């Protein structure tokens, strides 16, 4: 099969970029012909008013990306165009380019951008669904995107224009939701249920299971309010007996650094490359995941499972659908620092139980989150998208899966 992967990279690399990298490697390993169309946000800087207005207009319809993509589609002639992110430099105009070229469109829903201009359904320290329950204008009033009414307005305009054009319902042949929880949210937000398939993220190559129980708790991720970083730091102010290693970067970095200076139990590592993160996971008793928004499917949890490390997780949104309390991890009340401190002390004093949960986590990885599972499911989704696009004539035979080509 000929596949075109399309992605707009963020200024700070994250889980979506890692998923793209793994998906690209998996498709190539299976023998598919893969090409990419990538744009990057690194060169977006505050500038002149004309430049900002142009960026706002391109968020709605990026004429340069449309033109470039038409040329790529003509040259590569893919069967499927698989989108990961179009915001802001590619824009939904890219779907029209694919439609004009007769190419099936698949869109992975990595965040909630189609429902919320800020993409996270979270504001002022709590879950917020005002834009889905009322109007996109709420995001402008609250400056939800980048703390700017202008930027929020441009994003809300993009969503409103493409809802009116029925872009989301007519120009995307199949969506990939990462969990059933997310699928339900998008259906409630207006996406067609019959076009949403569920496929979780995966980890490849297999990092291998750890030995021993672990010597510390570990947080890995973006240092931002919705990730529960302040709850995490407050919990470690309440108990000082458990070492905590924090790896990541983001807007709350200064607060984390200050905590590490005053609390000898906290060690801050900053941003680390993937191999060092996996090494830390293998040395941890448990991964702490205190996120307070509706996460999609965190790569760090799947990586922790692959390493045989259980997860201490907030009981909100999709997390209880990924981690099973008292089997693959331990739940605590989201946003409750006292409860997190209490559960962490329990885990530290019940290391045999945590080791057993780690073995169950590894079992979940082996049965659900390997490249082999991913590849077979992805081919089913591509076939569904081609049939939805009316391209079933190309499928004289079912799309070949790759069970023997990847681990």
N, C-alpha and C positions, 0 to 999 in steps of 0.2 A: 504494500500500500504506500502511496505517496502522501506524506503528511507535512503540512506547514504549521510550525509553532509560532505564535504571535504573542509578544509580551512587551509591555512598557515597564522598564526597570525603575525602581524607586531610588531616591537619593541615598537612603540607608538600606543596605541589603537585608532581606528578611526571608521568612519562610516561603513566600511565593517564588522568589528567585531560586531557592534550593529545590523546590518541587519541579520547576522548569528544568533545572540541570539534570535531576534524576530521571525525569520523563524522557528527555532527549536521549540520554544514555541508554535507557531501557528500549526505546523504539529502535535505535541503531543496532543494539545487541540482537534484536529480533529480526533484523534484516530488512526493515522498512527503509524507504528512501525519505530522509527527513531534511527539510530546509527550515530556516528561521527568518522572521522579520522582527527585529528588536529596535526599540527606541529607549533612550535613557533620559532621566530627569536631572542628571548631574549638572547640566548647563543651564538649568532654570534658576535664575538669580533675581532678587528684587532689582528693578530697573526703571526705565522711563515709562511714563504713562502709556505711550503708544505700544510698547512691548508687552505690558501687562494686559492691555485691552486685546491685543492680538492673541495672546495666550488664552484669554477667556473665550474668545470666539472659536479658537481651535479646539478647546475643550468640548464644545458642542459639535463642531465639524472640522476636523483637521484636513484641510484640502491637500496639504503636502503629503501627509501619510496616505491619503486615498490614492493620490497619483503614484507614489512609490510602490504601494501595495499592488496596484493594478499591473505594474510592470513585473513585479515578483510573481504574481499569479500567472501571467502570460508565459513567463520563462519556465517556471517550475511545474505548472499544471498539476497541482495537488488534488487528491480525492477529498481531503478533509483539511480545513483550516481550524486549528485548535487554539483558541484564545485563552490567555491567563489573565492579562490585565490590559485595558485600553486607556487608562486614565493617567495623565490628561493628554499626552501628545499623540496617541494613535486615534483615539476617539471612536465612537460608534459608527463613524463614516466607514470604517474598515469592514463592517458587516455588509454594507452596500456594495463595496468593491468585490467581496466574495460572491454575493448574490449575482452581480452582473457577470461574473466569470463562471457561474454554474458550479460553485464549490460549496460543499456542505460545511456548516458552521457549528462548532462546539465551543461552549464557554464554560470554563471552570469558575465557580462562585467562591473565590477565596475569602471574600469579605462581604459586607452588607451594603456596598456602594449603590446598588440599584434601589435600595429602600431608604438610604440615609446618606446625605452628602458627606458626613464625616466618616462613613463606612463602618462604624463600630457600634451604633445604637447605644451610645453611652455619653452622658453629659453631666457635669458637676458632681462626679462621684457616684452616679447611679445609672441604671439602665434607663434609656430614653427611647420611646417609640412614637414621639409626637408627630414626626413627619409622615409616618404611616397611618396614624390615627386621625390626623388633622390635615396639615398642609406642609409642603416643602418650604413655605415661607417661614416656618418656625426656625429652620436652620439658619436663615439669614438674620432673623431677629436675635438669635443667640450667638451669631458668629461661630458656628460649629466647626467649620473647616478652616484650620490654621489660625483661628482667632480673628478672622477677617470677614466682614460683611460682604466685601467685594468678591473675595474668593469663594465664599459660601454661596453668594448669588450666582456666580458663574457655574458652579457645580449643580445647584438647584435648577438653573436654566437648562443645562444639558439634560438632566433627568426629565424635566417637564416636556422639553421639545421631543425627546425620543419616546416618551410615553404617548404623546399626541400622534406621532408618526407610527406608532405601534411597532417600533423597532424591536423591543424586547420580546414581543409575542410573534412577530412575523419574519424577522430576519435572523433569528438564532434557531437552529434546528434541534439542538439538544443542549441542555445545561447539565453540569456536573455539580451536585451538592455533595459536600464532604460527609454529612451526617443526615439522619432522618430528621433531627431537630431543625437543622438549617433548611431542609427541604420544606418543612411545614411553614417556616417563617416566610420563605419566598412564595409559596402558594398563597398564603394570606396576603402577601404584598402584590399579587396579581399575575405572577408567572404561571403559565399553563402546567398543571400537574403532570400531564402525560409526556411532557418534554423534559422533565427533571429526573435524571438518573442519580443514584447514590454510589459514590466510589470514594473510599477514604484515601488519605496519603499513604505512602509507603517509604521504607528505608532500604537503600541499596548503595553500596554493598553492606552485607551483614557485618556489624562491628564486632560480633562475638559476645558471648555472655561473660560477665565479670566473675571473678573468684573472690570469696570472702563476703562479708556483710556490708562493709563500708564504714567510713570514719567521720562522716560529716553529712549535713543536709546541703542541698545544692539548689540554687535558683539560676536558671538560664533564660534570658530573654530581653526584650526591650524594657528599658527602665522608664515606664510611663504610668500615669495614674490608673488607667483601666486594667493594667496588668497586676494590680494589687500590691505594688511595691511598698507603698506606705503601710499597708496592713502587715506585710512581711517584716518591715523594720520595727514596727510597734510590737509585734509578737516577740521579736528577739530582745527588745528592751525589757520584757516581762520575765524572761528566763535567759540565763547566761551559761548554762551547762552544756549546750550543744553547739559545736562549731558550725557556722554557716558560710558557705562559699557562694559568692554572687558573681556571675559572668554575664556581661552585656553592656549596653550603652543606651543613652536616650536622655530625654529632658530632665529626668530626676537624678542624673548622675551625681550632682553636687550633694544631694541629700544622702545618697548611698555612701559617698566618700566620707561625709561627716560622720555617719553612723559607724563606719569602719574605724575612724580615728578614735571614737569615744567608747566603742564596745569591742572588747578584745575577742569576743566570740565571732565577730563578723570579719571576713576577709573578702576584699573586693579585687577582682581580677581584670575588670574591664572587658572590652570585646576580645574574643578569642577565635582563632580559626577552628574549623569543624573537628579536626583530629584531636585538638586539645579539649574541646567540649566533650567529646566522647570519652576521652581518658578520665575527665572529671566525673562523668556519669558512672563509670565503672568503679570509681573510688568512693561513691556516695552511698550512704544508707538509704536515702530516699531523695527524690526530686520534689521540690516544693513548687506547686503551681497555684498561686493565690489569685489568679485572674478574676476580675469582677464584671467583665463584659461577656457577651455571648460569643465566645471563641468559636472559630470554625473547626479546624482540626490541627492542633499544634504539632509541628514537627518534633519539638523537644519531648513530647510525651511518647511518641512512637519510637524515637531514638532511645529513650529511657527504657521502654519495654524491651527493645532489642538487646539492650545491655543487661537485662535482668534486674533492673532497679525499679522498685515500686514508686508510686506517685502519691504525695500528699496534695489533695486537690480541693478547690472551692466548689461547693455544691450548687453551681449555677449553670444554666444554659446547657450546652452540649457536653460539658465535662463528665457528668454522671453517666452519660451514654457511652463514653470511651473508657473511663476507669470505673471499675466495680469496687464499691466500698467493701473493705475487709477481704477482698480477694486479690485484686491487683494494686490496691492502694488504700488510702485512708481519707475519708471526706471530713471537711470542717465547714463551718458556716461562713459563707462568703462575706468578706469585710469585717469579720470578727477576730480581732487580734488575740483576745483572751482564749478563744476556742482553738485557734491555730497553735498558740503556745502550749495549751493543754494537750492537744493531740500530738504535737512534736515530742513532748516529754514522754508520752506513752510509747511512741515509736522507738525512742532512744532506749527505753527500759524494756522493750519487748523485741529485741533484735532477731530472735528466732522466728517470731511471727512475721516480721518484715522480710526476712529471707524467703519464707514460704510464699509471701505475696510476690516477691521478685521472680520466683520460678513460674508463678501463674502469669505474670506480666510477659515473661519470655515466651510462654506457650501461646498467649494471645498474638504476639508478634509473628510467630511461626505459622499460625493458622489464618491470620487476617491481613498482615501488613508487609508481606514479602513482594519482591518484584514480580514473581510468577503470578501471584494473585492479581496484582495490579494489571499486568499485561493482558491477561485473559479478559478481565472486566472492561478494560479500555477498548479492546477490539469490538466487544459487544456494543459499546456506546457509539463507536464510530459507525458501525453498521446501522444502528438505530438512526443516527443523524443523517446518513446518506438516504435511507428510506424515507425519512421525514422530509428531506429536501426534494424528493421525487427522483432520486438518482439510483433507484434500485436496479435499473437496467445494467449498471456497471457491475452489479454483484451477481454474476452468473453462478458463483459459488459463495458459501459463507466466508467471511473474512478469516484468514488463517490466524490462529492464536499462537502463542510462543511459549508454551509450557515447558518445552525442552531447551529453550534458548537462554533462559535466565534462571537464577537460583531462586 
